[in-house]
């Protein structure tokens, strides 16, 4: 159309404007882009597809480090088991020789038996010292990579689930389906993700997740007490496992390391030890207690009185009550199954204070 006057020019512009806006809107509208998809080869994928794949690649390195920690700890446990058997065998041999000694009348035989008994005592003493050293080494063994692996598996698994669910939603989205069909009506053929790498990464991730969830927690044994590695407020300690104890108990010096200083406002708790003695402590709260893959927040504990000889560091009911607990002494393993609806942790009742005597006033 040719405009011969100013009036006609205004009309021409007015007629042309809607066409220009409409074309711009059409050009800008991209349903696949609006859905958060990007082109990668012949696939339209979500950006987090690649993030999950790279996350699994990083996790492989962490897993190698975690496996090295596990192997190192397992090697120590095998040495400990061998030393314990050596101590037990030496004790049995000594007792057997002791029973024979009173029946021997020949001086030479008697002296040889005594020499053998003395050798067994020396061997047992050496084995006990080696056992103590190994127990200390086990207590200091690192769990950093294992803890990181467990945490990262859980976080990445949640992310992968979200990406997979988003793909399912997009696959059923009419707008996305129409946009893909429009592209495929041309010689160019495309499809909706995920990528093959994402599918393989998710399969590997699920395998790791299953392993983590079913993993038994290793224990060590010292003087008949089962010991377990735990993180208290993020700090590593070795605790005695006591399924009969009502609460987690902390020696005063351990509480100080955790910057937990009891005050007058903290309730006083009196507890009875296995030997019948009564000890006193203060009821406080640990921010987190972690054993294996399980973390419980706000765990009630008892900080024991100062200057208490051999004060026990115990993993007790205020943590264990959140789980179904199974102890496998033969395998030296602790199996925990988390209870979905946590029951309130039980604590020992404070003992009633005795009434003041008549002459107290």
C-alpha positions as CSV (number, residue, x, y, z in Angstrom):
1,X,0.0,0.0,0.0
2,X,1.3,3.4,-1.0
3,X,0.7,6.4,1.3
4,X,0.1,9.7,-0.6
5,X,-0.7,11.9,2.3
6,X,0.0,12.4,6.0
7,X,-3.4,11.0,6.9
8,X,-2.9,7.9,4.9
9,X,0.6,7.5,6.4
10,X,-0.9,7.5,9.9
11,X,-3.4,4.9,8.8
12,X,-0.6,2.7,7.3
13,X,1.5,2.8,10.4
14,X,-1.5,2.0,12.6
15,X,-2.3,-1.0,10.3
16,X,1.3,-2.2,10.3
17,X,1.9,-2.1,14.1
18,X,-0.2,-5.1,15.1
19,X,1.6,-7.2,12.5
20,X,5.1,-6.2,13.9
21,X,4.2,-6.9,17.5
22,X,2.6,-10.2,16.6
23,X,5.7,-11.3,14.7
24,X,7.9,-10.4,17.7
25,X,5.8,-12.3,20.1
26,X,5.8,-15.4,17.8
27,X,9.6,-15.2,17.4
28,X,10.1,-14.9,21.2
29,X,7.8,-17.7,22.2
30,X,9.8,-20.9,22.7
31,X,7.9,-23.5,24.7
32,X,11.0,-25.7,25.1
33,X,13.1,-22.9,26.4
34,X,10.2,-21.7,28.7
35,X,10.1,-25.3,30.1
36,X,13.8,-24.9,31.1
37,X,15.1,-27.2,28.4
38,X,18.3,-26.7,26.4
39,X,19.4,-28.3,23.2
40,X,22.3,-30.9,23.4
41,X,22.8,-32.7,20.2
42,X,19.5,-34.3,19.2
43,X,18.2,-34.0,22.7
44,X,16.4,-31.4,24.8
45,X,17.6,-31.7,28.3
46,X,17.4,-30.1,31.7
47,X,20.6,-28.3,32.9
48,X,20.7,-30.4,36.1
49,X,21.0,-33.5,33.9
50,X,24.7,-32.7,33.4
51,X,25.0,-31.6,37.1
52,X,23.9,-35.1,38.3
53,X,26.4,-36.8,35.9
54,X,29.3,-34.6,37.1
55,X,28.2,-35.1,40.7
56,X,28.4,-38.9,40.3
57,X,31.8,-38.6,38.8
58,X,33.0,-36.6,41.8
59,X,31.4,-39.1,44.1
60,X,33.5,-41.9,42.6
61,X,36.6,-40.1,43.8
62,X,35.1,-39.7,47.3
63,X,34.1,-43.3,47.3
64,X,37.6,-44.4,46.6
65,X,38.8,-42.4,49.6
66,X,36.0,-43.8,51.8
67,X,36.9,-47.4,50.7
68,X,40.5,-46.7,51.6
69,X,39.4,-45.6,55.1
70,X,37.2,-48.7,55.4
71,X,40.1,-51.0,54.4
72,X,42.5,-49.3,56.8
73,X,40.0,-49.7,59.7
74,X,39.3,-53.3,58.7
75,X,43.0,-54.1,58.7
76,X,43.2,-52.7,62.3
77,X,40.2,-54.7,63.3
78,X,41.8,-57.9,62.0
79,X,45.0,-57.2,63.9
80,X,42.9,-56.6,67.0
81,X,41.0,-59.8,66.7
82,X,44.3,-61.7,66.3
83,X,45.8,-60.1,69.4
84,X,42.7,-60.9,71.4
85,X,42.9,-64.5,70.3
86,X,46.6,-64.6,71.2
87,X,45.8,-63.2,74.7
88,X,43.1,-65.8,75.2
89,X,45.2,-68.7,74.0
90,X,48.1,-67.6,76.2
91,X,45.8,-67.5,79.2
92,X,44.4,-71.0,78.4
93,X,47.9,-72.5,78.0
94,X,49.0,-70.9,81.2
95,X,46.1,-72.4,83.1
96,X,46.8,-75.8,81.6
97,X,50.4,-75.7,82.6
98,X,49.5,-74.4,86.1
99,X,47.2,-77.5,86.6
100,X,50.0,-79.8,85.5
101,X,52.7,-78.1,87.7
102,X,51.4,-79.5,91.0
103,X,51.6,-83.1,89.6
104,X,55.2,-82.9,88.3
105,X,57.8,-84.4,90.6
106,X,60.8,-84.2,88.2
107,X,62.8,-80.9,88.9
108,X,63.9,-80.5,85.3
109,X,60.4,-80.9,83.9
110,X,59.1,-78.5,86.7
111,X,61.6,-75.9,85.7
112,X,60.8,-76.2,82.0
113,X,57.1,-75.7,82.7
114,X,57.8,-72.6,84.9
115,X,60.0,-71.2,82.1
116,X,57.2,-71.8,79.6
117,X,54.6,-70.1,82.0
118,X,56.9,-67.1,82.4
119,X,57.2,-66.9,78.6
120,X,53.5,-67.0,78.2
121,X,53.1,-64.1,80.8
122,X,55.6,-62.0,78.8
123,X,53.9,-62.8,75.5
124,X,50.5,-61.9,76.9
125,X,51.8,-58.7,78.3
126,X,53.2,-57.8,74.9
127,X,50.0,-58.7,73.2
128,X,47.9,-56.7,75.6
129,X,50.1,-53.6,75.0
130,X,49.8,-54.2,71.2
131,X,46.1,-54.5,71.6
132,X,45.9,-51.3,73.5
133,X,47.9,-49.5,70.8
134,X,45.7,-50.9,68.1
135,X,42.6,-49.8,70.0
136,X,43.9,-46.2,70.2
137,X,44.8,-46.4,66.5
138,X,41.3,-47.5,65.7
139,X,39.9,-44.6,67.7
140,X,41.9,-42.1,65.8
141,X,41.2,-43.6,62.3
142,X,39.6,-41.1,60.0
143,X,36.0,-41.3,58.9
144,X,36.0,-38.0,57.0
145,X,35.7,-39.4,53.5
146,X,33.1,-41.9,54.5
147,X,31.0,-39.3,56.2
148,X,31.3,-37.0,53.1
149,X,30.4,-39.9,50.8
150,X,27.2,-40.8,52.8
151,X,26.1,-37.1,52.9
152,X,26.8,-36.4,49.2
153,X,25.0,-39.6,48.1
154,X,21.9,-38.6,50.0
155,X,22.0,-35.0,48.6
156,X,22.7,-36.0,45.0
157,X,20.1,-38.8,45.1
158,X,17.5,-36.2,46.1
159,X,18.6,-34.0,43.2
160,X,18.5,-36.9,40.7
161,X,15.0,-37.8,41.8
162,X,13.8,-34.2,41.3
163,X,15.3,-34.2,37.8
164,X,13.8,-37.5,36.8
165,X,10.4,-36.4,38.1
166,X,10.7,-33.2,36.1
167,X,11.4,-35.2,32.9
168,X,8.3,-37.3,33.5
169,X,6.2,-34.1,33.9
170,X,7.6,-32.6,30.7
171,X,7.0,-35.8,28.8
172,X,3.3,-35.4,29.5
173,X,3.2,-31.6,28.9
174,X,1.0,-30.9,25.8
175,X,2.9,-27.8,25.0
176,X,6.3,-29.5,25.1
177,X,5.0,-32.5,23.1
178,X,3.6,-30.1,20.4
179,X,6.9,-28.2,20.2
180,X,8.9,-31.4,19.8
181,X,6.4,-32.7,17.2
182,X,6.7,-29.4,15.2
183,X,10.5,-29.7,15.1
184,X,10.3,-33.4,14.1
185,X,8.0,-32.5,11.2
186,X,11.1,-31.2,9.5
187,X,14.2,-33.3,8.6
188,X,15.7,-32.5,12.0
189,X,14.8,-35.1,14.6
190,X,15.0,-34.4,18.3
191,X,13.8,-36.0,21.5
192,X,13.3,-35.1,25.2
193,X,16.0,-36.2,27.6
194,X,17.3,-37.6,29.9
195,X,20.7,-38.3,28.4
196,X,22.1,-41.9,28.5
197,X,24.8,-40.6,30.8
198,X,22.2,-39.4,33.3
199,X,20.4,-42.7,33.2
200,X,23.6,-44.6,33.9
201,X,24.6,-42.1,36.7
202,X,21.2,-42.6,38.4
203,X,21.6,-46.4,38.3
204,X,25.0,-46.1,39.9
205,X,23.7,-43.6,42.5
206,X,20.8,-45.9,43.4
207,X,23.3,-48.7,43.9
208,X,25.3,-46.6,46.3
209,X,22.2,-45.4,48.1
210,X,21.1,-49.0,48.7
211,X,24.6,-49.9,50.0
212,X,24.7,-46.9,52.4
213,X,21.2,-47.7,53.8
214,X,22.0,-51.3,54.5
215,X,25.5,-50.8,55.8
216,X,26.3,-52.3,59.1
217,X,28.2,-50.1,61.6
218,X,31.5,-51.6,62.7
219,X,32.3,-52.0,66.4
220,X,35.4,-52.7,68.3
221,X,35.7,-54.5,71.6
222,X,37.7,-53.5,74.6
223,X,37.5,-55.4,77.9
224,X,34.1,-56.8,77.0
225,X,32.7,-53.4,76.0
226,X,31.6,-52.7,72.5
227,X,32.9,-49.3,71.1
228,X,31.4,-47.3,68.3
229,X,32.7,-44.3,66.4
230,X,30.3,-41.3,66.6
231,X,30.3,-37.6,65.8
232,X,29.1,-35.4,68.7
233,X,28.4,-31.9,67.5
234,X,30.5,-32.8,64.5
235,X,33.5,-33.9,66.6
236,X,34.8,-37.5,66.4
237,X,34.8,-39.7,69.6
238,X,34.7,-43.4,70.4
239,X,31.8,-44.2,72.7
240,X,30.9,-47.3,74.7
241,X,27.7,-48.8,73.4
242,X,25.2,-49.5,76.3
243,X,21.7,-50.4,75.2
244,X,20.6,-50.5,78.8
245,X,21.8,-46.9,79.5
246,X,19.0,-44.4,79.4
247,X,21.0,-41.5,78.0
248,X,24.2,-40.4,76.3
249,X,26.7,-39.6,79.0
250,X,29.7,-37.3,78.7
251,X,32.7,-37.1,81.1
252,X,33.2,-33.5,82.2
253,X,36.4,-33.1,80.1
254,X,34.7,-34.2,76.9
255,X,31.9,-31.7,77.5
256,X,34.5,-29.0,77.9
257,X,36.0,-29.9,74.5
258,X,32.5,-29.5,73.1
259,X,32.2,-26.2,74.9
260,X,29.3,-27.5,76.9
261,X,29.6,-26.0,80.4
262,X,26.8,-27.0,82.8
263,X,25.1,-24.2,84.7
264,X,22.8,-23.9,87.7
265,X,19.8,-23.8,85.3
266,X,20.6,-27.3,84.0
267,X,18.7,-30.1,85.9
268,X,20.8,-32.3,88.2
269,X,20.6,-36.0,87.4
270,X,21.8,-38.9,89.6
271,X,22.6,-42.2,88.0
272,X,23.6,-45.6,89.2
273,X,26.6,-47.3,87.7
274,X,26.9,-51.0,87.1
275,X,28.9,-51.4,90.3
276,X,26.1,-49.8,92.3
277,X,27.7,-46.5,92.9
278,X,25.7,-43.3,92.4
279,X,27.1,-40.5,90.4
280,X,25.8,-37.0,89.7
281,X,25.6,-35.1,86.4
282,X,23.9,-32.2,84.6
283,X,21.2,-32.7,82.0
284,X,22.2,-30.9,78.8
285,X,21.5,-31.2,75.0
286,X,23.9,-32.2,72.2
287,X,23.1,-30.4,68.9
288,X,23.8,-33.5,66.9
289,X,24.8,-37.1,67.4
290,X,25.8,-39.1,64.3
291,X,26.5,-42.8,64.1
292,X,27.1,-44.2,60.6
293,X,24.7,-42.5,58.2
294,X,22.2,-41.6,61.0
295,X,22.1,-38.1,62.5
296,X,19.8,-37.2,65.4
297,X,19.4,-33.6,66.4
298,X,18.9,-32.2,69.9
299,X,19.9,-35.3,71.8
300,X,19.6,-35.1,75.6
301,X,22.8,-36.1,77.5
302,X,24.1,-36.2,81.0
303,X,27.4,-34.3,81.7
304,X,29.0,-36.2,84.5
305,X,30.6,-34.6,87.6
306,X,34.2,-33.4,87.4
307,X,37.1,-35.5,88.9
308,X,35.2,-38.7,88.4
309,X,37.7,-41.5,87.9
310,X,37.1,-43.5,84.6
311,X,34.0,-41.5,83.8
312,X,32.2,-43.4,81.0
313,X,31.5,-41.9,77.5
314,X,28.4,-43.8,76.6
315,X,26.0,-44.0,73.7
316,X,22.7,-44.7,75.4
317,X,19.0,-44.5,75.0
318,X,18.5,-40.8,74.3
319,X,20.1,-41.6,70.9
320,X,19.3,-45.3,70.5
321,X,15.6,-44.9,71.3
322,X,15.2,-43.4,67.8
323,X,16.1,-46.8,66.3
324,X,15.4,-50.5,66.3
325,X,18.7,-51.7,67.5
326,X,20.3,-55.1,66.7
327,X,23.7,-56.0,68.0
328,X,25.7,-58.7,66.2
329,X,28.6,-59.6,68.6
330,X,30.0,-62.3,66.4
331,X,30.5,-59.9,63.5
332,X,31.2,-56.9,65.8
333,X,28.5,-54.9,64.0
334,X,25.7,-52.6,65.1
335,X,22.5,-52.6,63.0
336,X,20.2,-49.6,63.3
337,X,16.8,-49.2,61.7
338,X,15.3,-45.7,62.1
339,X,11.9,-45.3,63.6
340,X,9.8,-43.0,61.5
341,X,7.9,-41.4,64.3
342,X,10.4,-40.8,67.0
343,X,9.3,-41.4,70.6
344,X,10.5,-38.9,73.2
345,X,13.9,-40.0,74.6
346,X,13.7,-41.3,78.1
347,X,15.9,-39.9,80.8
348,X,16.6,-41.1,84.3
349,X,14.3,-39.4,86.8
350,X,16.2,-37.1,89.2
351,X,16.2,-38.6,92.6
352,X,14.2,-36.8,95.2
353,X,16.2,-34.6,97.5
354,X,16.1,-35.6,101.1
355,X,14.0,-33.5,103.4
356,X,16.0,-31.1,105.6
357,X,16.7,-32.3,109.1
358,X,15.0,-30.7,112.0
359,X,18.0,-28.8,113.1
360,X,18.7,-27.4,109.6
361,X,17.1,-24.1,110.6
